[in-house]
């Protein structure tokens, strides 16, 4: 999905920048921002994937409703993604549930990212290492790949 890939390319550049910045304070702030961006990437990817899958299956007014629901955004941790998929197609839900059961590390990483995002949004800071932010990006990519795969079935 082109829209997901282009968002990912921009995100990867941002994460690389946060890891290559020499000033420790600036790097820390950029990594916090990176965690926020990764959460945004997950949310927009959920929207893009679902709308793409529903485009040929749903009436335009239904698509409009779904789009307005998804744009509001929420903390799309793996449990919330799973619940959403079950609402559309039980097979999609089962497929993603199989991924979730075998990828607890990725699910926990996504929950941690949302925790950081919410904390930063309320004026707090977080200490995110270069290794952690890069790992979170990889975990988010695996989750979105699993979403894409789950909804192809």
Rosetta blueprint (number, residue, H / E / L):
1 X L
2 X H
3 X H
4 X H
5 X H
6 X H
7 X H
8 X H
9 X H
10 X H
11 X H
12 X H
13 X H
14 X H
15 X H
16 X H
17 X H
18 X H
19 X H
20 X H
21 X L
22 X L
23 X L
24 X H
25 X H
26 X H
27 X H
28 X H
29 X H
30 X H
31 X H
32 X H
33 X H
34 X H
35 X H
36 X H
37 X H
38 X H
39 X H
40 X H
41 X H
42 X H
43 X H
44 X H
45 X H
46 X H
47 X H
48 X H
49 X H
50 X H
51 X H
52 X H
53 X H
54 X H
55 X L
56 X L
57 X L
58 X L
59 X L
60 X H
61 X H
62 X H
63 X H
64 X H
65 X H
66 X H
67 X H
68 X H
69 X H
70 X H
71 X H
72 X L
73 X L
74 X L
75 X L
76 X L
77 X L
78 X H
79 X H
80 X H
81 X H
82 X H
83 X H
84 X H
85 X H
86 X H
87 X H
88 X H
89 X L
90 X H
91 X H
92 X H
93 X H
94 X H
95 X H
96 X H
97 X H
98 X H
99 X H
100 X H
101 X H
102 X H
103 X L
104 X H
105 X H
106 X H
107 X H
108 X H
109 X H
110 X H
111 X H
112 X H
113 X H
114 X H
115 X H
116 X H
117 X H
118 X H
119 X H
120 X H
121 X H
122 X L
123 X L
124 X L
125 X L
126 X L
127 X L
128 X L
129 X L
130 X H
131 X H
132 X H
133 X H
134 X H
135 X H
136 X H
137 X H
138 X H
139 X H
140 X H
141 X H
142 X H
143 X H
144 X H
145 X H
146 X H
147 X H
148 X H
149 X H
150 X H
151 X H
152 X H
153 X L
